[in-house]
């Protein structure tokens, strides 16, 4: 396929789950660059992580992680 005749435009992809974690922390007056935040659908051990901040995503805690997969550390909210 020849793409030369199509319009040239930029496309931005945003990780909305990380965005909502950052937004949530800003609303609460927390530093979104330093907070380690994960929001769960349920507080039972099998609860699923709905959103997590970028620092936790780098550590492997992402959407679909279970509560028992998240380390029990005081700095994780």
HTML snippet that shows the backbone in 3Dmol.js (N, CA, C, O; Angstrom):
<script src="https://3Dmol.org/build/3Dmol-min.js"></script>
<div id="view" style="width:600px;height:400px;position:relative"></div>
<script>
const pdb = `
ATOM      1  N   UNK A   1       0.847  -1.181   0.000  1.00  0.00           N
ATOM      2  CA  UNK A   1       0.000   0.000   0.000  1.00  0.00           C
ATOM      3  C   UNK A   1       0.889   1.240   0.000  1.00  0.00           C
ATOM      4  O   UNK A   1       1.885   1.298   0.722  1.00  0.00           O
ATOM      5  N   UNK A   2       0.530   2.217  -0.802  1.00  0.00           N
ATOM      6  CA  UNK A   2       1.267   3.469  -0.893  1.00  0.00           C
ATOM      7  C   UNK A   2       0.660   4.473   0.091  1.00  0.00           C
ATOM      8  O   UNK A   2      -0.470   4.924  -0.097  1.00  0.00           O
ATOM      9  N   UNK A   3       1.419   4.824   1.147  1.00  0.00           N
ATOM     10  CA  UNK A   3       0.936   5.753   2.162  1.00  0.00           C
ATOM     11  C   UNK A   3       1.236   7.209   1.815  1.00  0.00           C
ATOM     12  O   UNK A   3       0.883   8.105   2.581  1.00  0.00           O
ATOM     13  N   UNK A   4       1.868   7.456   0.699  1.00  0.00           N
ATOM     14  CA  UNK A   4       2.258   8.796   0.308  1.00  0.00           C
ATOM     15  C   UNK A   4       1.098   9.750   0.105  1.00  0.00           C
ATOM     16  O   UNK A   4       1.261  10.954   0.302  1.00  0.00           O
ATOM     17  N   UNK A   5      -0.069   9.256  -0.282  1.00  0.00           N
ATOM     18  CA  UNK A   5      -1.221  10.128  -0.526  1.00  0.00           C
ATOM     19  C   UNK A   5      -2.081  10.359   0.717  1.00  0.00           C
ATOM     20  O   UNK A   5      -3.033  11.138   0.668  1.00  0.00           O
ATOM     21  N   UNK A   6      -1.762   9.699   1.819  1.00  0.00           N
ATOM     22  CA  UNK A   6      -2.515   9.882   3.059  1.00  0.00           C
ATOM     23  C   UNK A   6      -2.007  11.109   3.813  1.00  0.00           C
ATOM     24  O   UNK A   6      -0.845  11.487   3.665  1.00  0.00           O
ATOM     25  N   UNK A   7      -2.871  11.740   4.625  1.00  0.00           N
ATOM     26  CA  UNK A   7      -2.415  12.916   5.383  1.00  0.00           C
ATOM     27  C   UNK A   7      -1.338  12.527   6.398  1.00  0.00           C
ATOM     28  O   UNK A   7      -1.376  11.441   6.976  1.00  0.00           O
ATOM     29  N   UNK A   8      -0.387  13.425   6.602  1.00  0.00           N
ATOM     30  CA  UNK A   8       0.689  13.219   7.564  1.00  0.00           C
ATOM     31  C   UNK A   8       0.277  13.870   8.878  1.00  0.00           C
ATOM     32  O   UNK A   8       0.080  15.084   8.934  1.00  0.00           O
ATOM     33  N   UNK A   9       0.143  13.064   9.945  1.00  0.00           N
ATOM     34  CA  UNK A   9      -0.273  13.612  11.236  1.00  0.00           C
ATOM     35  C   UNK A   9       0.396  12.835  12.365  1.00  0.00           C
ATOM     36  O   UNK A   9       0.804  11.686  12.197  1.00  0.00           O
ATOM     37  N   UNK A  10       0.496  13.484  13.503  1.00  0.00           N
ATOM     38  CA  UNK A  10       1.069  12.854  14.684  1.00  0.00           C
ATOM     39  C   UNK A  10      -0.012  12.203  15.527  1.00  0.00           C
ATOM     40  O   UNK A  10      -1.127  12.713  15.632  1.00  0.00           O
ATOM     41  N   UNK A  11       0.323  11.095  16.113  1.00  0.00           N
ATOM     42  CA  UNK A  11      -0.608  10.380  16.982  1.00  0.00           C
ATOM     43  C   UNK A  11       0.071  10.178  18.328  1.00  0.00           C
ATOM     44  O   UNK A  11       1.216   9.730  18.392  1.00  0.00           O
ATOM     45  N   UNK A  12      -0.633  10.508  19.400  1.00  0.00           N
ATOM     46  CA  UNK A  12      -0.104  10.356  20.749  1.00  0.00           C
ATOM     47  C   UNK A  12      -0.859   9.219  21.441  1.00  0.00           C
ATOM     48  O   UNK A  12      -2.089   9.183  21.438  1.00  0.00           O
ATOM     49  N   UNK A  13      -0.106   8.296  22.031  1.00  0.00           N
ATOM     50  CA  UNK A  13      -0.693   7.206  22.806  1.00  0.00           C
ATOM     51  C   UNK A  13      -0.416   7.476  24.285  1.00  0.00           C
ATOM     52  O   UNK A  13       0.723   7.734  24.674  1.00  0.00           O
ATOM     53  N   UNK A  14      -1.456   7.414  25.094  1.00  0.00           N
ATOM     54  CA  UNK A  14      -1.334   7.703  26.519  1.00  0.00           C
ATOM     55  C   UNK A  14      -1.800   6.486  27.313  1.00  0.00           C
ATOM     56  O   UNK A  14      -2.840   5.900  27.012  1.00  0.00           O
ATOM     57  N   UNK A  15      -1.031   6.114  28.321  1.00  0.00           N
ATOM     58  CA  UNK A  15      -1.434   5.055  29.236  1.00  0.00           C
ATOM     59  C   UNK A  15      -2.448   5.671  30.199  1.00  0.00           C
ATOM     60  O   UNK A  15      -2.062   6.284  31.195  1.00  0.00           O
ATOM     61  N   UNK A  16      -3.730   5.516  29.911  1.00  0.00           N
ATOM     62  CA  UNK A  16      -4.778   6.168  30.696  1.00  0.00           C
ATOM     63  C   UNK A  16      -4.842   5.630  32.127  1.00  0.00           C
ATOM     64  O   UNK A  16      -5.232   6.363  33.036  1.00  0.00           O
ATOM     65  N   UNK A  17      -4.475   4.386  32.340  1.00  0.00           N
ATOM     66  CA  UNK A  17      -4.515   3.842  33.692  1.00  0.00           C
ATOM     67  C   UNK A  17      -3.499   4.558  34.572  1.00  0.00           C
ATOM     68  O   UNK A  17      -3.801   4.898  35.715  1.00  0.00           O
ATOM     69  N   UNK A  18      -2.301   4.790  34.050  1.00  0.00           N
ATOM     70  CA  UNK A  18      -1.297   5.541  34.794  1.00  0.00           C
ATOM     71  C   UNK A  18      -1.739   6.993  34.964  1.00  0.00           C
ATOM     72  O   UNK A  18      -1.478   7.601  36.002  1.00  0.00           O
ATOM     73  N   UNK A  19      -2.401   7.549  33.963  1.00  0.00           N
ATOM     74  CA  UNK A  19      -2.918   8.919  34.056  1.00  0.00           C
ATOM     75  C   UNK A  19      -3.914   9.035  35.197  1.00  0.00           C
ATOM     76  O   UNK A  19      -3.842   9.983  35.978  1.00  0.00           O
ATOM     77  N   UNK A  20      -4.846   8.090  35.312  1.00  0.00           N
ATOM     78  CA  UNK A  20      -5.842   8.152  36.378  1.00  0.00           C
ATOM     79  C   UNK A  20      -5.195   7.998  37.747  1.00  0.00           C
ATOM     80  O   UNK A  20      -5.652   8.617  38.707  1.00  0.00           O
ATOM     81  N   UNK A  21      -4.153   7.197  37.865  1.00  0.00           N
ATOM     82  CA  UNK A  21      -3.434   7.069  39.133  1.00  0.00           C
ATOM     83  C   UNK A  21      -2.780   8.401  39.494  1.00  0.00           C
ATOM     84  O   UNK A  21      -2.822   8.823  40.650  1.00  0.00           O
ATOM     85  N   UNK A  22      -2.176   9.062  38.505  1.00  0.00           N
ATOM     86  CA  UNK A  22      -1.558  10.374  38.749  1.00  0.00           C
ATOM     87  C   UNK A  22      -2.615  11.408  39.110  1.00  0.00           C
ATOM     88  O   UNK A  22      -2.418  12.207  40.025  1.00  0.00           O
ATOM     89  N   UNK A  23      -3.731  11.396  38.397  1.00  0.00           N
ATOM     90  CA  UNK A  23      -4.830  12.321  38.653  1.00  0.00           C
ATOM     91  C   UNK A  23      -5.372  12.130  40.066  1.00  0.00           C
ATOM     92  O   UNK A  23      -5.606  13.103  40.783  1.00  0.00           O
ATOM     93  N   UNK A  24      -5.568  10.887  40.460  1.00  0.00           N
ATOM     94  CA  UNK A  24      -6.075  10.558  41.793  1.00  0.00           C
ATOM     95  C   UNK A  24      -5.132  11.081  42.876  1.00  0.00           C
ATOM     96  O   UNK A  24      -5.582  11.619  43.887  1.00  0.00           O
ATOM     97  N   UNK A  25      -3.829  10.923  42.663  1.00  0.00           N
ATOM     98  CA  UNK A  25      -2.872  11.387  43.667  1.00  0.00           C
ATOM     99  C   UNK A  25      -2.845  12.917  43.761  1.00  0.00           C
ATOM    100  O   UNK A  25      -2.703  13.464  44.855  1.00  0.00           O
ATOM    101  N   UNK A  26      -2.981  13.611  42.623  1.00  0.00           N
ATOM    102  CA  UNK A  26      -3.004  15.079  42.636  1.00  0.00           C
ATOM    103  C   UNK A  26      -4.244  15.582  43.359  1.00  0.00           C
ATOM    104  O   UNK A  26      -4.165  16.540  44.129  1.00  0.00           O
ATOM    105  N   UNK A  27      -5.391  14.949  43.122  1.00  0.00           N
ATOM    106  CA  UNK A  27      -6.637  15.327  43.803  1.00  0.00           C
ATOM    107  C   UNK A  27      -6.473  15.208  45.321  1.00  0.00           C
ATOM    108  O   UNK A  27      -7.004  16.024  46.075  1.00  0.00           O
ATOM    109  N   UNK A  28      -5.745  14.202  45.754  1.00  0.00           N
ATOM    110  CA  UNK A  28      -5.525  13.973  47.180  1.00  0.00           C
ATOM    111  C   UNK A  28      -4.369  14.804  47.752  1.00  0.00           C
ATOM    112  O   UNK A  28      -4.053  14.693  48.937  1.00  0.00           O
ATOM    113  N   UNK A  29      -3.734  15.642  46.908  1.00  0.00           N
ATOM    114  CA  UNK A  29      -2.644  16.486  47.369  1.00  0.00           C
ATOM    115  C   UNK A  29      -1.323  15.761  47.518  1.00  0.00           C
ATOM    116  O   UNK A  29      -0.445  16.215  48.252  1.00  0.00           O
ATOM    117  N   UNK A  30      -1.170  14.639  46.831  1.00  0.00           N
ATOM    118  CA  UNK A  30       0.060  13.858  46.891  1.00  0.00           C
ATOM    119  C   UNK A  30       0.931  14.149  45.673  1.00  0.00           C
ATOM    120  O   UNK A  30       0.421  14.564  44.632  1.00  0.00           O
ATOM    121  N   UNK A  31       2.216  13.938  45.791  1.00  0.00           N
ATOM    122  CA  UNK A  31       3.136  14.142  44.675  1.00  0.00           C
ATOM    123  C   UNK A  31       3.013  12.949  43.723  1.00  0.00           C
ATOM    124  O   UNK A  31       3.398  11.833  44.072  1.00  0.00           O
ATOM    125  N   UNK A  32       2.488  13.181  42.546  1.00  0.00           N
ATOM    126  CA  UNK A  32       2.227  12.080  41.610  1.00  0.00           C
ATOM    127  C   UNK A  32       3.505  11.460  41.056  1.00  0.00           C
ATOM    128  O   UNK A  32       3.465  10.359  40.508  1.00  0.00           O
ATOM    129  N   UNK A  33       4.640  12.150  41.190  1.00  0.00           N
ATOM    130  CA  UNK A  33       5.899  11.586  40.705  1.00  0.00           C
ATOM    131  C   UNK A  33       6.579  10.704  41.747  1.00  0.00           C
ATOM    132  O   UNK A  33       7.450   9.902  41.410  1.00  0.00           O
ATOM    133  N   UNK A  34       6.181  10.850  43.019  1.00  0.00           N
ATOM    134  CA  UNK A  34       6.824  10.084  44.085  1.00  0.00           C
ATOM    135  C   UNK A  34       5.904   9.048  44.727  1.00  0.00           C
ATOM    136  O   UNK A  34       6.385   8.073  45.304  1.00  0.00           O
ATOM    137  N   UNK A  35       4.599   9.243  44.635  1.00  0.00           N
ATOM    138  CA  UNK A  35       3.655   8.324  45.276  1.00  0.00           C
ATOM    139  C   UNK A  35       3.676   6.961  44.586  1.00  0.00           C
ATOM    140  O   UNK A  35       3.827   6.873  43.367  1.00  0.00           O
ATOM    141  N   UNK A  36       3.526   5.929  45.358  1.00  0.00           N
ATOM    142  CA  UNK A  36       3.449   4.561  44.814  1.00  0.00           C
ATOM    143  C   UNK A  36       2.021   4.095  45.088  1.00  0.00           C
ATOM    144  O   UNK A  36       1.717   3.586  46.167  1.00  0.00           O
ATOM    145  N   UNK A  37       1.155   4.274  44.100  1.00  0.00           N
ATOM    146  CA  UNK A  37      -0.284   4.105  44.266  1.00  0.00           C
ATOM    147  C   UNK A  37      -0.820   2.980  43.389  1.00  0.00           C
ATOM    148  O   UNK A  37      -0.485   2.882  42.209  1.00  0.00           O
ATOM    149  N   UNK A  38      -1.651   2.138  43.980  1.00  0.00           N
ATOM    150  CA  UNK A  38      -2.375   1.113  43.239  1.00  0.00           C
ATOM    151  C   UNK A  38      -3.818   1.141  43.716  1.00  0.00           C
ATOM    152  O   UNK A  38      -4.070   1.113  44.921  1.00  0.00           O
ATOM    153  N   UNK A  39      -4.763   1.196  42.793  1.00  0.00           N
ATOM    154  CA  UNK A  39      -6.185   1.171  43.136  1.00  0.00           C
ATOM    155  C   UNK A  39      -6.746  -0.198  42.775  1.00  0.00           C
ATOM    156  O   UNK A  39      -6.563  -0.698  41.665  1.00  0.00           O
ATOM    157  N   UNK A  40      -7.435  -0.789  43.750  1.00  0.00           N
ATOM    158  CA  UNK A  40      -7.959  -2.145  43.581  1.00  0.00           C
ATOM    159  C   UNK A  40      -9.476  -2.138  43.490  1.00  0.00           C
ATOM    160  O   UNK A  40     -10.139  -1.257  44.037  1.00  0.00           O
ATOM    161  N   UNK A  41     -10.011  -3.115  42.801  1.00  0.00           N
ATOM    162  CA  UNK A  41     -11.453  -3.260  42.690  1.00  0.00           C
ATOM    163  C   UNK A  41     -12.065  -3.839  43.959  1.00  0.00           C
ATOM    164  O   UNK A  41     -13.259  -3.668  44.204  1.00  0.00           O
ATOM    165  N   UNK A  42     -11.258  -4.523  44.769  1.00  0.00           N
ATOM    166  CA  UNK A  42     -11.741  -5.157  45.993  1.00  0.00           C
ATOM    167  C   UNK A  42     -10.565  -5.299  46.948  1.00  0.00           C
ATOM    168  O   UNK A  42      -9.420  -5.411  46.509  1.00  0.00           O
ATOM    169  N   UNK A  43     -10.836  -5.296  48.252  1.00  0.00           N
ATOM    170  CA  UNK A  43      -9.766  -5.409  49.242  1.00  0.00           C
ATOM    171  C   UNK A  43      -9.500  -6.851  49.664  1.00  0.00           C
ATOM    172  O   UNK A  43      -8.657  -7.093  50.528  1.00  0.00           O
ATOM    173  N   UNK A  44     -10.190  -7.790  49.082  1.00  0.00           N
ATOM    174  CA  UNK A  44      -9.923  -9.203  49.366  1.00  0.00           C
ATOM    175  C   UNK A  44      -8.598  -9.581  48.700  1.00  0.00           C
ATOM    176  O   UNK A  44      -8.180  -8.920  47.749  1.00  0.00           O
ATOM    177  N   UNK A  45      -7.925 -10.643  49.188  1.00  0.00           N
ATOM    178  CA  UNK A  45      -6.633 -11.025  48.600  1.00  0.00           C
ATOM    179  C   UNK A  45      -6.678 -11.277  47.093  1.00  0.00           C
ATOM    180  O   UNK A  45      -5.659 -11.151  46.413  1.00  0.00           O
ATOM    181  N   UNK A  46      -7.847 -11.630  46.569  1.00  0.00           N
ATOM    182  CA  UNK A  46      -7.951 -11.869  45.126  1.00  0.00           C
ATOM    183  C   UNK A  46      -8.399 -10.626  44.364  1.00  0.00           C
ATOM    184  O   UNK A  46      -8.680 -10.696  43.168  1.00  0.00           O
ATOM    185  N   UNK A  47      -8.466  -9.469  45.069  1.00  0.00           N
ATOM    186  CA  UNK A  47      -8.852  -8.217  44.424  1.00  0.00           C
ATOM    187  C   UNK A  47      -7.903  -7.880  43.279  1.00  0.00           C
ATOM    188  O   UNK A  47      -6.699  -8.122  43.366  1.00  0.00           O
ATOM    189  N   UNK A  48      -8.455  -7.324  42.213  1.00  0.00           N
ATOM    190  CA  UNK A  48      -7.672  -7.028  41.021  1.00  0.00           C
ATOM    191  C   UNK A  48      -7.288  -5.557  40.987  1.00  0.00           C
ATOM    192  O   UNK A  48      -8.105  -4.682  41.277  1.00  0.00           O
ATOM    193  N   UNK A  49      -6.040  -5.298  40.631  1.00  0.00           N
ATOM    194  CA  UNK A  49      -5.535  -3.939  40.489  1.00  0.00           C
ATOM    195  C   UNK A  49      -6.141  -3.312  39.236  1.00  0.00           C
ATOM    196  O   UNK A  49      -5.958  -3.819  38.129  1.00  0.00           O
ATOM    197  N   UNK A  50      -6.859  -2.211  39.416  1.00  0.00           N
ATOM    198  CA  UNK A  50      -7.483  -1.513  38.289  1.00  0.00           C
ATOM    199  C   UNK A  50      -6.543  -0.485  37.678  1.00  0.00           C
ATOM    200  O   UNK A  50      -6.448  -0.373  36.456  1.00  0.00           O
ATOM    201  N   UNK A  51      -5.849   0.266  38.527  1.00  0.00           N
ATOM    202  CA  UNK A  51      -4.883   1.252  38.053  1.00  0.00           C
ATOM    203  C   UNK A  51      -3.665   1.230  38.955  1.00  0.00           C
ATOM    204  O   UNK A  51      -3.761   0.890  40.135  1.00  0.00           O
ATOM    205  N   UNK A  52      -2.520   1.592  38.399  1.00  0.00           N
ATOM    206  CA  UNK A  52      -1.313   1.752  39.211  1.00  0.00           C
ATOM    207  C   UNK A  52      -0.470   2.867  38.613  1.00  0.00           C
ATOM    208  O   UNK A  52      -0.539   3.145  37.416  1.00  0.00           O
ATOM    209  N   UNK A  53       0.320   3.495  39.460  1.00  0.00           N
ATOM    210  CA  UNK A  53       1.168   4.603  39.005  1.00  0.00           C
ATOM    211  C   UNK A  53       2.348   4.058  38.206  1.00  0.00           C
ATOM    212  O   UNK A  53       2.623   2.858  38.207  1.00  0.00           O
ATOM    213  N   UNK A  54       3.029   4.959  37.533  1.00  0.00           N
ATOM    214  CA  UNK A  54       4.117   4.545  36.651  1.00  0.00           C
ATOM    215  C   UNK A  54       5.272   3.884  37.395  1.00  0.00           C
ATOM    216  O   UNK A  54       5.949   3.025  36.829  1.00  0.00           O
ATOM    217  N   UNK A  55       5.514   4.263  38.649  1.00  0.00           N
ATOM    218  CA  UNK A  55       6.616   3.640  39.394  1.00  0.00           C
ATOM    219  C   UNK A  55       6.307   2.175  39.707  1.00  0.00           C
ATOM    220  O   UNK A  55       7.208   1.337  39.692  1.00  0.00           O
ATOM    221  N   UNK A  56       5.046   1.863  39.989  1.00  0.00           N
ATOM    222  CA  UNK A  56       4.684   0.473  40.254  1.00  0.00           C
ATOM    223  C   UNK A  56       4.628  -0.341  38.964  1.00  0.00           C
ATOM    224  O   UNK A  56       4.936  -1.532  38.967  1.00  0.00           O
ATOM    225  N   UNK A  57       4.239   0.294  37.872  1.00  0.00           N
ATOM    226  CA  UNK A  57       4.217  -0.406  36.586  1.00  0.00           C
ATOM    227  C   UNK A  57       5.627  -0.857  36.223  1.00  0.00           C
ATOM    228  O   UNK A  57       5.813  -1.957  35.704  1.00  0.00           O
ATOM    229  N   UNK A  58       6.633  -0.001  36.498  1.00  0.00           N
ATOM    230  CA  UNK A  58       8.018  -0.361  36.229  1.00  0.00           C
ATOM    231  C   UNK A  58       8.459  -1.558  37.052  1.00  0.00           C
ATOM    232  O   UNK A  58       9.345  -2.305  36.637  1.00  0.00           O
ATOM    233  N   UNK A  59       7.841  -1.749  38.226  1.00  0.00           N
ATOM    234  CA  UNK A  59       8.174  -2.873  39.102  1.00  0.00           C
ATOM    235  C   UNK A  59       7.362  -4.121  38.780  1.00  0.00           C
ATOM    236  O   UNK A  59       7.519  -5.149  39.438  1.00  0.00           O
ATOM    237  N   UNK A  60       6.495  -4.038  37.775  1.00  0.00           N
ATOM    238  CA  UNK A  60       5.729  -5.209  37.353  1.00  0.00           C
ATOM    239  C   UNK A  60       4.324  -5.289  37.911  1.00  0.00           C
ATOM    240  O   UNK A  60       3.608  -6.250  37.631  1.00  0.00           O
ATOM    241  N   UNK A  61       3.908  -4.300  38.699  1.00  0.00           N
ATOM    242  CA  UNK A  61       2.542  -4.273  39.229  1.00  0.00           C
ATOM    243  C   UNK A  61       1.697  -3.494  38.241  1.00  0.00           C
ATOM    244  O   UNK A  61       1.821  -2.273  38.134  1.00  0.00           O
ATOM    245  N   UNK A  62       0.852  -4.184  37.530  1.00  0.00           N
ATOM    246  CA  UNK A  62       0.092  -3.546  36.469  1.00  0.00           C
ATOM    247  C   UNK A  62      -1.366  -3.970  36.544  1.00  0.00           C
ATOM    248  O   UNK A  62      -1.757  -4.716  37.442  1.00  0.00           O
ATOM    249  N   UNK A  63      -2.159  -3.499  35.612  1.00  0.00           N
ATOM    250  CA  UNK A  63      -3.568  -3.863  35.553  1.00  0.00           C
ATOM    251  C   UNK A  63      -3.692  -5.383  35.494  1.00  0.00           C
ATOM    252  O   UNK A  63      -3.027  -6.043  34.696  1.00  0.00           O
ATOM    253  N   UNK A  64      -4.537  -5.915  36.334  1.00  0.00           N
ATOM    254  CA  UNK A  64      -4.732  -7.356  36.383  1.00  0.00           C
ATOM    255  C   UNK A  64      -3.955  -8.033  37.487  1.00  0.00           C
ATOM    256  O   UNK A  64      -4.204  -9.200  37.788  1.00  0.00           O
ATOM    257  N   UNK A  65      -3.008  -7.320  38.105  1.00  0.00           N
ATOM    258  CA  UNK A  65      -2.275  -7.896  39.236  1.00  0.00           C
ATOM    259  C   UNK A  65      -3.246  -8.090  40.401  1.00  0.00           C
ATOM    260  O   UNK A  65      -4.156  -7.285  40.599  1.00  0.00           O
ATOM    261  N   UNK A  66      -3.051  -9.139  41.153  1.00  0.00           N
ATOM    262  CA  UNK A  66      -3.893  -9.407  42.325  1.00  0.00           C
ATOM    263  C   UNK A  66      -3.294  -8.743  43.557  1.00  0.00           C
ATOM    264  O   UNK A  66      -2.102  -8.437  43.589  1.00  0.00           O
ATOM    265  N   UNK A  67      -4.118  -8.526  44.562  1.00  0.00           N
ATOM    266  CA  UNK A  67      -3.656  -7.898  45.791  1.00  0.00           C
ATOM    267  C   UNK A  67      -2.497  -8.679  46.397  1.00  0.00           C
ATOM    268  O   UNK A  67      -1.551  -8.078  46.906  1.00  0.00           O
ATOM    269  N   UNK A  68      -2.555 -10.002  46.352  1.00  0.00           N
ATOM    270  CA  UNK A  68      -1.466 -10.790  46.941  1.00  0.00           C
ATOM    271  C   UNK A  68      -0.183 -10.710  46.117  1.00  0.00           C
ATOM    272  O   UNK A  68       0.873 -11.126  46.595  1.00  0.00           O
ATOM    273  N   UNK A  69      -0.246 -10.181  44.878  1.00  0.00           N
ATOM    274  CA  UNK A  69       0.957  -9.965  44.066  1.00  0.00           C
ATOM    275  C   UNK A  69       1.674  -8.670  44.430  1.00  0.00           C
ATOM    276  O   UNK A  69       2.846  -8.491  44.100  1.00  0.00           O
ATOM    277  N   UNK A  70       0.968  -7.765  45.111  1.00  0.00           N
ATOM    278  CA  UNK A  70       1.545  -6.473  45.470  1.00  0.00           C
ATOM    279  C   UNK A  70       2.299  -6.620  46.790  1.00  0.00           C
ATOM    280  O   UNK A  70       1.723  -7.068  47.781  1.00  0.00           O
ATOM    281  N   UNK A  71       3.586  -6.247  46.816  1.00  0.00           N
ATOM    282  CA  UNK A  71       4.359  -6.398  48.052  1.00  0.00           C
ATOM    283  C   UNK A  71       3.756  -5.604  49.207  1.00  0.00           C
ATOM    284  O   UNK A  71       3.216  -4.517  49.001  1.00  0.00           O
ATOM    285  N   UNK A  72       3.844  -6.131  50.389  1.00  0.00           N
ATOM    286  CA  UNK A  72       3.340  -5.458  51.589  1.00  0.00           C
ATOM    287  C   UNK A  72       4.406  -4.482  52.086  1.00  0.00           C
ATOM    288  O   UNK A  72       5.184  -4.801  52.985  1.00  0.00           O
ATOM    289  N   UNK A  73       4.430  -3.291  51.491  1.00  0.00           N
ATOM    290  CA  UNK A  73       5.381  -2.261  51.880  1.00  0.00           C
ATOM    291  C   UNK A  73       4.607  -1.025  52.331  1.00  0.00           C
ATOM    292  O   UNK A  73       3.525  -0.737  51.819  1.00  0.00           O
ATOM    293  N   UNK A  74       5.173  -0.300  53.294  1.00  0.00           N
ATOM    294  CA  UNK A  74       4.507   0.885  53.837  1.00  0.00           C
ATOM    295  C   UNK A  74       4.432   2.020  52.832  1.00  0.00           C
ATOM    296  O   UNK A  74       3.555   2.877  52.946  1.00  0.00           O
ATOM    297  N   UNK A  75       5.333   2.053  51.844  1.00  0.00           N
ATOM    298  CA  UNK A  75       5.338   3.158  50.894  1.00  0.00           C
ATOM    299  C   UNK A  75       4.397   2.952  49.714  1.00  0.00           C
ATOM    300  O   UNK A  75       4.301   3.817  48.844  1.00  0.00           O
ATOM    301  N   UNK A  76       3.703   1.820  49.671  1.00  0.00           N
ATOM    302  CA  UNK A  76       2.716   1.577  48.601  1.00  0.00           C
ATOM    303  C   UNK A  76       1.329   1.897  49.151  1.00  0.00           C
ATOM    304  O   UNK A  76       0.889   1.317  50.144  1.00  0.00           O
ATOM    305  N   UNK A  77       0.656   2.825  48.492  1.00  0.00           N
ATOM    306  CA  UNK A  77      -0.692   3.238  48.900  1.00  0.00           C
ATOM    307  C   UNK A  77      -1.707   2.466  48.092  1.00  0.00           C
ATOM    308  O   UNK A  77      -2.910   2.655  48.271  1.00  0.00           O
TER     309      UNK A  77
END
`;
const viewer = $3Dmol.createViewer("view");
viewer.addModel(pdb, "pdb");
viewer.setStyle({}, {cartoon: {color: "spectrum"}});
viewer.zoomTo();
viewer.render();
</script>
